[in-house]
Amino acid sequence: MPRFSALVSLLTLSLASVASAGSSCVAFDINWNLLAFGFNGKDYDAGTKDTWDSGTAADITTSGRPPFDGTTTNCYLSQFANAIYVLGADSTNPSSVYIYDATAKSWSTQFVTADGFDPTSFSAILDHDTNVFYALSKGEIYSLDMGLLKAANATALSWTDVQKPAFNTDNYQPVMALAQNHIHFLDVPEIAAGSALIFVIHFSYLQPEPQSYGQFPATHGQVTSLFKETGVQQEFAFIPDDGSATYVINVETNSTQTLKGPTVKDPMASYFASTDSLVQLSSKGSVSFLPYSAGATSSNTAASWSTIAKLPSALSTTGGSGTGSGTGNVTGSGSPTNSAKGAAVTGNGGSDSGSNGALSLGLSAGWLGGMLVFGVTALFL
């Protein structure tokens, strides 16, 4: 049965190519406990960095959680509210923002109207002081004011078109970093390596001249801000898609540290940082971290990435499925379909609905049907 074996191999490879942890995310709460969401139908609290090398992460899965079936799920920490805002975790209601109250350990769903914003195509930061999202979507900068929400309210929020940036966004894959309440756009066309264009949030002003920060390449990559115990972030990490190094940019000193690149070289990985750790969630579901100490150049340079074995993989290794669901009553435009606009605390969300919600399954029933037809045909050729 060589043809059948070849078909099975082809189908396996095809499925493997679309399996990623893009439906999962990691974040920290204000006590710097590492939280992992959408990990094979579960959510976990791995505790603080000093506990990551032993034990088992606590299962914090509860009702009201999103289905974690999006392809570009992102988590953001509201430091003042001790809340995690989750975007892109619900393919049925892509405009909704799910809010995890890290103190109460509860979920709620904030309805949001898109108003021109494309919730399926954007890059965003959450400003520290204003608690406002700023996103680049379809060549426009949009904002979404979250107030100090730690639970959804009864009024739908709306994305607002702020302005079109004064640089060419054609074919630009956004690399947006937050520090000092400024958005730093990296890898902008015709901007030199080691430099960024700066959008001043409080004045909605894009500075006309780029700012030099030292040595890092002009290439696409992932970024995340390094938090402080209090006050705005002053540093952000930039990891190029090739994973060749980790660059930590300090916007106060206009300087860059070059640290070791992640062990897992993964252009589809996502990152989140606390005050002393930079965490990578790879597209294959593994979680690792790089210890970091602000100002400690020697120890930072010598530091290496390590696996956080306390957390399970974000992807199923057995092909299991979840049973619960995260619900929402939002139409394609982001408006509630029931008469009560705004918040809806969802239920029965013990685990991901359908198949393993941690998988980013970018395939359709038609595609699978085509593969099966191809397979049956191949058997008789």
C-alpha positions in Angstrom: 0.0 0.0 0.0 2.7 2.5 -0.9 0.3 5.0 -2.3 -1.9 4.9 0.8 1.2 5.4 3.0 2.3 8.4 0.9 -1.2 9.9 1.2 -1.2 9.5 5.0 2.2 11.2 5.1 1.0 14.0 2.9 -2.1 14.6 4.9 -0.2 14.5 8.2 2.3 17.0 6.9 -0.5 19.3 5.6 -2.2 19.2 9.0 1.0 19.8 10.8 1.7 22.9 8.7 -1.4 24.6 9.9 -1.1 23.6 13.6 0.2 26.4 15.6 -0.3 28.1 18.9 -1.6 31.2 17.3 -4.9 30.6 19.2 -3.1 30.7 22.5 -1.3 33.5 24.4 0.7 34.2 27.6 0.7 37.2 29.9 1.6 38.3 33.3 -0.6 39.7 36.1 0.6 42.6 38.3 2.2 40.2 40.7 4.2 38.7 37.8 2.5 35.4 37.8 2.8 33.9 34.3 -0.7 33.1 32.9 -1.2 30.9 29.9 -4.5 30.9 28.0 -5.9 28.5 25.4 -3.5 25.7 26.1 -5.2 22.7 24.7 -8.6 23.8 26.1 -7.2 25.0 29.4 -5.8 28.1 31.1 -3.0 28.0 33.6 -1.2 30.0 36.3 2.5 29.1 36.3 3.3 31.4 39.2 6.4 33.7 39.4 9.7 33.1 37.8 11.3 31.5 40.9 8.9 28.6 40.7 9.1 27.8 37.0 11.7 25.0 37.3 9.4 22.6 39.3 5.9 21.6 40.1 2.8 21.9 37.9 0.9 25.0 36.8 -2.4 25.6 38.5 -5.5 25.1 36.3 -7.5 28.3 36.3 -9.9 27.4 33.5 -13.3 28.8 34.3 -16.6 29.8 32.7 -16.9 32.8 30.4 -13.6 32.4 28.7 -13.3 32.9 24.9 -13.2 29.8 22.6 -9.6 30.6 21.7 -10.2 29.6 18.1 -8.7 32.7 16.4 -5.5 32.6 14.4 -3.9 35.7 15.9 -4.8 35.8 19.6 -3.1 38.4 21.7 -3.0 39.2 25.4 -2.4 42.6 27.0 -1.9 43.5 30.6 -3.7 46.5 32.1 -1.4 47.2 35.0 -3.7 49.6 36.8 -6.7 47.3 36.6 -4.8 44.0 37.0 -6.8 42.7 34.0 -5.8 40.8 30.9 -7.4 42.0 27.7 -7.6 39.3 25.0 -8.1 40.2 21.4 -8.6 37.8 18.4 -9.6 34.8 20.5 -13.1 34.4 19.1 -13.5 33.8 15.3 -17.2 34.2 15.5 -17.1 37.5 17.3 -13.7 38.9 16.3 -14.5 42.5 17.5 -15.1 41.4 21.1 -12.6 42.0 23.8 -12.5 39.3 26.5 -11.4 40.5 29.9 -9.8 38.3 32.5 -9.9 39.9 36.0 -6.7 38.5 37.4 -7.8 39.4 41.0 -11.2 37.8 40.9 -10.1 35.1 38.4 -13.2 35.7 36.2 -14.0 36.4 32.6 -16.4 38.8 30.9 -17.0 39.9 27.3 -16.9 43.5 26.2 -18.8 44.1 23.0 -17.0 46.4 20.6 -18.1 48.0 17.3 -15.4 48.0 14.6 -16.3 51.3 12.8 -13.9 50.7 9.9 -11.3 48.8 12.0 -10.5 45.3 10.8 -10.3 43.0 13.8 -8.8 40.3 11.6 -5.9 42.4 10.3 -4.1 44.7 12.7 -1.2 45.1 15.1 -1.8 46.9 18.5 -0.3 48.1 21.7 -2.1 49.0 25.0 -0.8 52.3 26.3 0.2 52.1 30.0 -1.1 55.4 31.3 -4.3 55.9 29.3 -5.3 52.3 29.0 -6.1 52.9 25.4 -5.4 50.5 22.6 -3.7 51.9 19.5 -3.6 49.8 16.4 -2.5 50.0 12.8 -5.1 48.4 10.6 -5.4 48.7 6.8 -3.0 51.7 6.8 -4.9 53.6 9.5 -4.2 54.2 13.2 -7.2 53.4 15.4 -7.8 53.7 19.1 -10.0 51.9 21.6 -10.5 53.4 25.1 -10.8 50.7 27.7 -11.2 53.1 30.6 -10.1 51.1 33.6 -12.2 48.1 32.9 -11.5 44.9 34.8 -14.9 43.6 33.8 -17.0 44.4 30.8 -19.6 47.1 31.1 -23.1 47.5 29.7 -22.2 49.8 26.8 -20.5 48.8 23.6 -17.1 50.4 23.0 -16.0 51.6 19.6 -12.8 51.8 17.7 -12.0 55.3 16.6 -10.0 56.3 13.4 -7.2 58.5 14.7 -5.3 59.3 11.6 -3.4 57.9 8.6 0.3 57.7 9.5 2.6 60.0 7.5 4.7 57.1 6.1 4.1 54.6 3.4 2.2 51.6 4.8 1.8 49.8 1.5 3.0 46.2 2.1 4.2 47.3 5.6 4.0 44.5 8.2 3.6 46.5 11.4 6.3 46.2 14.1 4.9 48.3 16.9 6.6 48.7 20.3 5.5 50.7 23.4 7.7 52.7 25.7 7.3 56.0 27.4 3.7 56.3 26.2 5.1 56.4 22.6 4.6 53.9 19.8 7.8 53.0 18.1 7.4 51.8 14.5 10.3 49.6 13.5 11.2 48.3 10.1 9.5 51.2 8.4 10.5 51.5 4.7 13.4 53.8 4.0 14.2 54.2 7.8 17.7 53.1 8.7 18.5 50.1 10.8 18.7 50.9 14.5 16.0 53.6 14.2 12.3 54.0 14.8 9.5 56.4 13.9 7.8 57.6 17.0 4.0 58.3 17.5 3.5 60.5 20.6 0.2 59.1 22.0 -0.8 62.0 24.3 -0.7 64.4 21.3 -1.6 62.0 18.5 1.6 63.2 16.8 4.0 61.3 14.6 7.4 62.8 14.9 8.7 63.6 11.4 12.3 62.5 12.0 13.3 58.9 13.1 15.0 58.3 16.4 18.3 56.3 16.5 18.6 53.7 19.2 21.9 52.0 18.3 22.3 48.7 16.5 19.5 46.4 15.5 18.5 45.3 12.0 15.9 46.8 9.7 13.8 43.7 9.4 10.4 42.3 10.5 10.1 40.7 14.0 8.2 40.6 17.2 8.3 43.1 20.0 7.1 43.3 23.6 7.5 45.9 26.4 9.4 45.3 29.6 7.2 46.3 32.5 8.4 48.2 35.6 6.9 47.8 39.1 5.5 51.3 38.7 5.5 53.8 36.0 5.6 53.6 32.2 7.8 51.1 30.3 11.2 52.4 29.3 12.4 49.4 27.4 11.1 47.0 24.8 12.5 43.8 23.3 12.8 43.2 19.6 13.3 39.7 18.3 13.8 39.4 14.5 11.9 36.7 12.6 15.2 34.7 12.2 15.7 34.6 16.0 19.3 35.6 15.6 19.4 37.8 18.7 17.2 39.5 21.3 17.6 43.3 21.2 16.5 45.3 24.2 16.0 49.0 23.3 16.1 51.6 26.1 14.3 54.8 25.0 15.7 56.8 27.9 19.4 56.3 27.0 18.7 55.7 23.3 20.8 52.5 23.5 20.4 48.9 22.6 21.6 45.7 24.3 22.2 42.6 22.2 21.3 39.4 24.0 21.0 35.8 23.0 18.3 34.9 20.5 15.7 32.3 21.5 16.6 28.7 21.3 13.5 28.1 19.2 13.9 30.1 16.0 10.3 30.8 15.1 8.9 33.8 13.1 5.4 32.9 14.3 6.2 33.0 18.0 4.7 35.5 20.4 6.3 37.2 23.3 5.4 38.8 26.6 7.6 40.4 29.3 7.4 41.1 33.0 10.0 43.2 35.0 12.6 40.4 34.9 11.6 37.9 32.2 11.0 37.7 28.5 8.7 34.8 27.6 8.4 33.1 24.2 5.3 31.1 23.2 6.4 29.2 20.0 4.0 28.3 17.2 4.5 24.7 18.2 3.2 25.3 21.7 6.4 25.3 23.8 7.1 28.1 26.3 10.6 29.4 27.2 12.1 32.4 28.9 15.1 34.7 29.1 15.9 36.2 32.5 16.5 40.0 32.4 17.5 42.7 34.8 17.3 46.3 33.9 20.8 47.9 33.9 22.6 44.6 34.5 24.4 44.5 31.1 26.9 41.7 32.0 24.4 39.3 33.4 21.9 40.0 30.6 24.5 39.3 28.0 25.4 36.0 29.6 21.8 34.9 30.2 20.3 32.0 28.2 16.8 30.9 27.2 15.3 28.1 29.2 12.2 26.0 28.8 9.4 26.5 31.3 8.6 22.9 31.9 5.9 23.7 34.5 3.6 24.5 31.7 2.2 21.9 29.3 2.4 22.5 25.5 -0.2 24.8 24.1 -0.9 22.2 21.4 -2.5 18.8 21.9 -0.2 15.8 21.6 -3.1 13.4 21.5 -5.6 15.1 19.2 -8.0 15.5 22.0 -10.9 18.0 22.0 -12.4 20.4 24.4 -16.0 20.4 25.3 -16.9 23.9 26.5 -17.3 27.2 24.6 -16.9 30.9 24.9 -20.1 32.5 23.8 -21.0 35.9 22.4 -23.9 37.6 20.7 -22.2 39.9 18.2 -22.8 40.2 14.5 -20.1 40.5 11.9 -20.1 44.2 12.4 -19.4 43.8 16.1 -22.9 44.9 17.3 -24.8 42.8 19.8 -27.7 40.9 18.3 -29.7 41.0 21.5 -31.4 44.1 22.8 -29.0 44.7 25.6 -25.9 46.3 24.2 -22.4 46.1 25.7 -21.3 43.5 28.2 -22.2 39.9 28.3 -20.7 37.6 30.9 -20.5 34.3 29.1 -20.8 30.8 30.5 -20.0 27.2 29.9 -16.5 28.0 28.9 -14.7 25.3 30.7 -12.6 24.4 27.7 -12.4 25.2 24.0 -15.3 24.3 21.8 -15.0 21.8 19.0 -11.5 20.4 18.4 -8.5 21.6 20.3 -8.8 25.3 20.5 -5.1 25.8 20.8 -4.7 24.7 17.2 -4.7 27.4 14.5 -6.6 25.5 12.0 -6.5 27.6 8.8 -8.3 25.0 6.7 -11.9 24.5 5.6 -14.2 21.6 5.3 -13.9 21.9 1.6 -10.1 21.6 1.8 -10.4 18.5 4.0 -13.0 17.1 1.6 -10.7 17.7 -1.3 -7.9 15.9 0.5 -10.1 12.9 1.2 -11.3 12.7 -2.4 -7.7 12.9 -3.5 -6.9 10.1 -1.2 -9.7 7.8 -2.3 -8.8 8.4 -5.9 -5.2 7.7 -5.3 -6.0 4.4 -3.7 -7.5 3.1 -6.9 -5.0 4.5 -9.4 
